[in-house]
Amino acid sequence: MKPSLLNLLNKVDTPTVCNAIEVAEGKRGFNAFTRGTMLCSDPDAGAMVGYARTAKIAAVNPPEEPPEVIRKRRMDYYRHMALGTGPSITVVEDLDFPHCIGAYWGEINTTVHKGFGINGALTNGVMRDLGDLPEGFPVVAGSIGPSHGFVHVKEVGTPVSIFGLEINDGDLVHADRHGALVIPPEVLGDLEQAILKLLETEKLILEPARKHGFDFDAFEEAWQAFEAART
């Protein structure tokens, strides 16, 4: 990914990227995004962008495997998160969904992952310790809760499902307080220009609408220019 594209992706929100992907594809119908309302630990933190490092956890019931197996998998998990090239984000599916109770994302785990150089976390599970999470490491989660339950890692590096979005290890993910999406690799070459075009096109309707005296006639003229620019 070009540095200029990464820089731009970090500056725009996920709805903008969602629309820009359709501009790059030349059609509507892009659907690789989350469904439903997710929660963000820091709504003002902006977007997190990176290649997914995936895992699956569970927490409602104690692990049934031997302790040494659980410990080894936990270390395999952290090794997977710490190694590899960036930018990256952690994407963790809680297998207890929709009855998740184990807050995997608290002060300690977020601080460790930020120390690894990861840009944030996306999960259908639980977060906690709000107000104590490290700055610059947003968590987009399914819920908030106080307990870690019996949280343990079940799988590392396997495909996951987060609020209806299927994510493979290594997929390029863009996420913020609106949810998340997977950027198709085939649009990467056109995505930067698509975002810039989208932002310029939106000005055709936004700038007139913000002016004093905006009325239907002004709207009709602006909308015609807006539609012409989109085609």
DRENLO-236884 format. One record per residue (C-alpha): residue number from 1; residue in three letters; x, y, z. Coordinates in nm, 4 decimals. Layout:
% DRENLO-236884
{rec NUM,ALA,{X,Y,Z}}
...
% end
This chain:
% DRENLO-236884
{rec 1,MET,{0.0000,0.0000,0.0000}}
{rec 2,LYS,{0.1338,0.3427,-0.0976}}
{rec 3,PRO,{0.2207,0.5712,0.1955}}
{rec 4,SER,{-0.0020,0.8442,0.0506}}
{rec 5,LEU,{-0.3013,0.6079,0.0474}}
{rec 6,LEU,{-0.2335,0.4950,0.4043}}
{rec 7,ASN,{-0.2077,0.8563,0.5164}}
{rec 8,LEU,{-0.5386,0.9379,0.3479}}
{rec 9,LEU,{-0.7132,0.6312,0.4921}}
{rec 10,ASN,{-0.6072,0.7379,0.8408}}
{rec 11,LYS,{-0.7692,1.0783,0.7880}}
{rec 12,VAL,{-1.1126,0.9773,0.6560}}
{rec 13,ASP,{-1.3965,0.7931,0.8270}}
{rec 14,THR,{-1.5220,0.4468,0.7404}}
{rec 15,PRO,{-1.8410,0.5666,0.5638}}
{rec 16,THR,{-1.6212,0.7736,0.3298}}
{rec 17,VAL,{-1.4106,0.4681,0.2487}}
{rec 18,CYS,{-1.7269,0.2630,0.1973}}
{rec 19,ASN,{-1.8539,0.5157,-0.0591}}
{rec 20,ALA,{-1.5122,0.5544,-0.2213}}
{rec 21,ILE,{-1.4835,0.1806,-0.2799}}
{rec 22,GLU,{-1.8031,0.2027,-0.4848}}
{rec 23,VAL,{-1.6519,0.4947,-0.6781}}
{rec 24,ALA,{-1.3440,0.2829,-0.7476}}
{rec 25,GLU,{-1.5584,-0.0139,-0.8494}}
{rec 26,GLY,{-1.7827,0.2036,-1.0651}}
{rec 27,LYS,{-2.1031,0.0656,-0.9164}}
{rec 28,ARG,{-2.3082,0.0397,-0.6018}}
{rec 29,GLY,{-2.3412,-0.2793,-0.4034}}
{rec 30,PHE,{-2.0187,-0.3070,-0.2008}}
{rec 31,ASN,{-2.1156,-0.5153,0.1025}}
{rec 32,ALA,{-1.8009,-0.6148,0.2946}}
{rec 33,PHE,{-1.8908,-0.4176,0.6072}}
{rec 34,THR,{-2.0249,-0.4828,0.9571}}
{rec 35,ARG,{-2.3959,-0.4866,1.0348}}
{rec 36,GLY,{-2.5523,-0.3425,1.3475}}
{rec 37,THR,{-2.4322,-0.0937,1.6063}}
{rec 38,MET,{-2.0827,-0.1303,1.7470}}
{rec 39,LEU,{-1.9214,0.0649,2.0317}}
{rec 40,CYS,{-1.5947,0.2558,2.0194}}
{rec 41,SER,{-1.3697,0.3077,2.3207}}
{rec 42,ASP,{-1.2639,0.6478,2.1885}}
{rec 43,PRO,{-1.5101,0.7896,1.9333}}
{rec 44,ASP,{-1.2813,1.0888,1.8732}}
{rec 45,ALA,{-0.9743,0.8784,1.7990}}
{rec 46,GLY,{-1.0409,0.8598,1.4258}}
{rec 47,ALA,{-0.9968,0.5567,1.2070}}
{rec 48,MET,{-0.7731,0.2571,1.2526}}
{rec 49,VAL,{-0.6289,0.1015,0.9397}}
{rec 50,GLY,{-0.4270,-0.2135,0.9028}}
{rec 51,TYR,{-0.3883,-0.5708,0.7917}}
{rec 52,ALA,{-0.5893,-0.8034,1.0128}}
{rec 53,ARG,{-0.4241,-1.0330,1.2628}}
{rec 54,THR,{-0.7063,-1.2629,1.3583}}
{rec 55,ALA,{-0.7959,-1.4893,1.6482}}
{rec 56,LYS,{-1.0928,-1.6452,1.8258}}
{rec 57,ILE,{-1.1620,-1.6465,2.1988}}
{rec 58,ALA,{-1.4275,-1.7727,2.4407}}
{rec 59,ALA,{-1.5000,-1.6827,2.8025}}
{rec 60,VAL,{-1.8374,-1.8087,2.9267}}
{rec 61,ASN,{-1.7093,-2.1557,3.0170}}
{rec 62,PRO,{-1.3708,-2.2617,3.1564}}
{rec 63,PRO,{-1.1348,-2.4169,2.8997}}
{rec 64,GLU,{-1.1532,-2.7937,2.8789}}
{rec 65,GLU,{-0.8078,-2.8456,2.7305}}
{rec 66,PRO,{-0.5005,-2.9052,2.9488}}
{rec 67,PRO,{-0.3456,-2.5886,3.0974}}
{rec 68,GLU,{-0.0227,-2.6369,2.9026}}
{rec 69,VAL,{-0.2199,-2.6369,2.5738}}
{rec 70,ILE,{-0.3974,-2.3157,2.6723}}
{rec 71,ARG,{-0.0684,-2.1495,2.7724}}
{rec 72,LYS,{0.1034,-2.2499,2.4480}}
{rec 73,ARG,{-0.1842,-2.1189,2.2372}}
{rec 74,ARG,{-0.1831,-1.7932,2.4347}}
{rec 75,MET,{0.1862,-1.7463,2.3563}}
{rec 76,ASP,{0.1246,-1.8423,1.9927}}
{rec 77,TYR,{-0.1412,-1.5723,1.9884}}
{rec 78,TYR,{0.0891,-1.3004,2.1201}}
{rec 79,ARG,{0.3672,-1.4126,1.8868}}
{rec 80,HIS,{0.1279,-1.3814,1.5927}}
{rec 81,MET,{0.0275,-1.0327,1.7051}}
{rec 82,ALA,{0.3855,-0.9168,1.7610}}
{rec 83,LEU,{0.5379,-1.0433,1.4365}}
{rec 84,GLY,{0.4749,-0.9542,1.0739}}
{rec 85,THR,{0.4723,-0.6289,0.8833}}
{rec 86,GLY,{0.2457,-0.3343,0.9530}}
{rec 87,PRO,{0.0287,-0.1499,0.9601}}
{rec 88,SER,{-0.1897,-0.3967,1.1473}}
{rec 89,ILE,{-0.4986,-0.4237,1.3637}}
{rec 90,THR,{-0.6119,-0.7094,1.5839}}
{rec 91,VAL,{-0.9428,-0.8703,1.4897}}
{rec 92,VAL,{-1.0832,-1.1095,1.7507}}
{rec 93,GLU,{-1.4062,-1.3047,1.7272}}
{rec 94,ASP,{-1.5688,-1.3987,2.0580}}
{rec 95,LEU,{-1.7288,-1.7395,2.0009}}
{rec 96,ASP,{-1.9776,-1.6720,2.2825}}
{rec 97,PHE,{-2.1492,-1.4039,2.0709}}
{rec 98,PRO,{-2.4190,-1.2790,2.1218}}
{rec 99,HIS,{-2.3848,-1.3766,2.4892}}
{rec 100,CYS,{-2.0295,-1.2502,2.5413}}
{rec 101,ILE,{-1.9171,-1.1855,2.8998}}
{rec 102,GLY,{-1.5365,-1.1862,2.8895}}
{rec 103,ALA,{-1.3748,-0.8440,2.8442}}
{rec 104,TYR,{-1.0609,-0.9452,2.6567}}
{rec 105,TRP,{-0.9865,-0.5811,2.5837}}
{rec 106,GLY,{-0.8922,-0.4008,2.9040}}
{rec 107,GLU,{-0.6045,-0.1817,3.0157}}
{rec 108,ILE,{-0.3384,-0.4542,3.0178}}
{rec 109,ASN,{-0.4180,-0.6241,2.6864}}
{rec 110,THR,{-0.4636,-0.3010,2.4934}}
{rec 111,THR,{-0.1344,-0.1665,2.6302}}
{rec 112,VAL,{0.0466,-0.4857,2.5288}}
{rec 113,HIS,{-0.0966,-0.4755,2.1762}}
{rec 114,LYS,{-0.0159,-0.1075,2.1363}}
{rec 115,GLY,{0.3387,-0.1889,2.2461}}
{rec 116,PHE,{0.3559,-0.4388,1.9605}}
{rec 117,GLY,{0.2846,-0.1497,1.7219}}
{rec 118,ILE,{-0.0724,-0.2514,1.6428}}
{rec 119,ASN,{-0.3132,0.0301,1.5560}}
{rec 120,GLY,{-0.6263,-0.0907,1.7371}}
{rec 121,ALA,{-0.8655,-0.3779,1.7938}}
{rec 122,LEU,{-1.1903,-0.4904,1.6340}}
{rec 123,THR,{-1.4087,-0.7463,1.8112}}
{rec 124,ASN,{-1.7658,-0.8654,1.8471}}
{rec 125,GLY,{-1.6852,-0.9214,2.2140}}
{rec 126,VAL,{-1.6420,-0.7135,2.5272}}
{rec 127,MET,{-1.4166,-0.4262,2.6330}}
{rec 128,ARG,{-1.3650,-0.2679,2.9763}}
{rec 129,ASP,{-1.1417,-0.0266,3.1701}}
{rec 130,LEU,{-1.2795,0.2649,2.9727}}
{rec 131,GLY,{-1.0850,0.5759,3.0624}}
{rec 132,ASP,{-0.7724,0.3715,3.1329}}
{rec 133,LEU,{-0.7072,0.2366,2.7842}}
{rec 134,PRO,{-0.3931,0.3741,2.6159}}
{rec 135,GLU,{-0.4325,0.6755,2.3905}}
{rec 136,GLY,{-0.3996,0.5955,2.0227}}
{rec 137,PHE,{-0.5321,0.2407,2.0491}}
{rec 138,PRO,{-0.9069,0.2481,1.9773}}
{rec 139,VAL,{-1.1196,-0.0585,2.0379}}
{rec 140,VAL,{-1.4342,-0.1142,1.8322}}
{rec 141,ALA,{-1.6341,-0.3777,2.0191}}
{rec 142,GLY,{-1.9720,-0.5400,2.0503}}
{rec 143,SER,{-2.0305,-0.4540,2.4153}}
{rec 144,ILE,{-1.8933,-0.3211,2.7435}}
{rec 145,GLY,{-1.8675,-0.5283,3.0604}}
{rec 146,PRO,{-1.6785,-0.5575,3.3909}}
{rec 147,SER,{-1.5497,-0.9164,3.3932}}
{rec 148,HIS,{-1.2914,-1.1200,3.2041}}
{rec 149,GLY,{-1.4850,-1.4413,3.2707}}
{rec 150,PHE,{-1.2869,-1.7497,3.1697}}
{rec 151,VAL,{-1.1412,-1.5805,2.8633}}
{rec 152,HIS,{-0.8984,-1.7941,2.6652}}
{rec 153,VAL,{-0.7729,-1.8141,2.3080}}
{rec 154,LYS,{-0.9313,-2.0810,2.0905}}
{rec 155,GLU,{-0.7773,-2.0194,1.7465}}
{rec 156,VAL,{-0.5025,-1.8042,1.5948}}
{rec 157,GLY,{-0.4836,-1.6757,1.2377}}
{rec 158,THR,{-0.8098,-1.8304,1.1205}}
{rec 159,PRO,{-1.1014,-1.6558,0.9425}}
{rec 160,VAL,{-1.3338,-1.4682,1.1786}}
{rec 161,SER,{-1.6811,-1.3168,1.1648}}
{rec 162,ILE,{-1.7469,-0.9755,1.3236}}
{rec 163,PHE,{-2.1042,-0.8455,1.3085}}
{rec 164,GLY,{-2.1693,-1.0193,0.9775}}
{rec 165,LEU,{-1.8325,-0.9257,0.8249}}
{rec 166,GLU,{-1.6067,-1.2145,0.7280}}
{rec 167,ILE,{-1.2387,-1.1250,0.7789}}
{rec 168,ASN,{-0.9358,-1.3331,0.6874}}
{rec 169,ASP,{-0.5951,-1.2974,0.8444}}
{rec 170,GLY,{-0.4134,-1.0404,0.6317}}
{rec 171,ASP,{-0.7220,-0.8599,0.5002}}
{rec 172,LEU,{-0.6935,-0.4815,0.4898}}
{rec 173,VAL,{-0.9431,-0.3398,0.7406}}
{rec 174,HIS,{-1.0677,0.0145,0.7985}}
{rec 175,ALA,{-1.2677,0.0739,1.1190}}
{rec 176,ASP,{-1.3965,0.3539,1.3381}}
{rec 177,ARG,{-1.7018,0.4365,1.5511}}
{rec 178,HIS,{-1.9296,0.3462,1.2585}}
{rec 179,GLY,{-1.8041,-0.0131,1.2354}}
{rec 180,ALA,{-1.5611,-0.1772,0.9977}}
{rec 181,LEU,{-1.5054,-0.2864,0.6400}}
{rec 182,VAL,{-1.2601,-0.4940,0.4387}}
{rec 183,ILE,{-1.0977,-0.3085,0.1496}}
{rec 184,PRO,{-1.0925,-0.5286,-0.1634}}
{rec 185,PRO,{-0.7340,-0.5642,-0.2907}}
{rec 186,GLU,{-0.8445,-0.5018,-0.6479}}
{rec 187,VAL,{-0.9423,-0.1395,-0.5717}}
{rec 188,LEU,{-0.6181,-0.0383,-0.3998}}
{rec 189,GLY,{-0.4703,0.1100,-0.7146}}
{rec 190,ASP,{-0.7697,0.3397,-0.7643}}
{rec 191,LEU,{-0.8792,0.4016,-0.4065}}
{rec 192,GLU,{-0.6744,0.7132,-0.3325}}
{rec 193,GLN,{-0.8107,0.8991,-0.6336}}
{rec 194,ALA,{-1.1603,0.7666,-0.5602}}
{rec 195,ILE,{-1.1509,0.9138,-0.2083}}
{rec 196,LEU,{-1.0237,1.2482,-0.3340}}
{rec 197,LYS,{-1.2899,1.2559,-0.6065}}
{rec 198,LEU,{-1.5599,1.1699,-0.3554}}
{rec 199,LEU,{-1.4545,1.4472,-0.1176}}
{rec 200,GLU,{-1.4506,1.7045,-0.3995}}
{rec 201,THR,{-1.7872,1.5868,-0.5321}}
{rec 202,GLU,{-1.9510,1.6132,-0.1903}}
{rec 203,LYS,{-1.8444,1.9775,-0.1688}}
{rec 204,LEU,{-2.0790,2.0543,-0.4593}}
{rec 205,ILE,{-2.3790,1.9916,-0.2340}}
{rec 206,LEU,{-2.2335,2.0587,0.1112}}
{rec 207,GLU,{-2.0925,2.4041,0.0479}}
{rec 208,PRO,{-2.4156,2.5537,-0.0952}}
{rec 209,ALA,{-2.6202,2.3876,0.1792}}
{rec 210,ARG,{-2.4095,2.5592,0.4449}}
{rec 211,LYS,{-2.4498,2.9055,0.2971}}
{rec 212,HIS,{-2.6974,3.1599,0.4301}}
{rec 213,GLY,{-3.0118,3.1784,0.2172}}
{rec 214,PHE,{-2.9952,2.8202,0.0906}}
{rec 215,ASP,{-3.3356,2.7280,-0.0558}}
{rec 216,PHE,{-3.4899,2.4765,-0.2925}}
{rec 217,ASP,{-3.3709,2.6555,-0.6063}}
{rec 218,ALA,{-3.0151,2.6562,-0.4759}}
{rec 219,PHE,{-3.0529,2.2930,-0.3779}}
{rec 220,GLU,{-3.1829,2.1945,-0.7220}}
{rec 221,GLU,{-2.8909,2.3639,-0.8952}}
{rec 222,ALA,{-2.6393,2.2126,-0.6542}}
{rec 223,TRP,{-2.7921,1.8675,-0.6828}}
{rec 224,GLN,{-2.7730,1.8746,-1.0606}}
{rec 225,ALA,{-2.4025,1.9585,-1.0394}}
{rec 226,PHE,{-2.3579,1.6907,-0.7718}}
{rec 227,GLU,{-2.5245,1.4187,-0.9822}}
{rec 228,ALA,{-2.3358,1.5197,-1.2953}}
{rec 229,ALA,{-2.0060,1.4889,-1.1094}}
{rec 230,ARG,{-2.0932,1.1431,-0.9805}}
{rec 231,THR,{-2.1705,0.9944,-1.3241}}
% end
